């Protein structure tokens, strides 16, 4: 069984940026988070943004991202 090539941090980030670009370019009704950006992120992710920001707070998992 062939081993999967381990990606570098730069490759992982580029994969996310590419998926994000496709997501943002799609019309709102055609955005597919699960098969694009969602595949580049852990399902148990936690994103914290300062409460000083307009959308501050703790966001957990794909549903809140």
Secondary structure, 3 states (H helix, E strand, C coil): CCCCCCCCHHHHHHHHHHHHHHHHHCCHHHCCCCCCHHHHCCCCCEEEECCCCCCCEEEEHHHHC
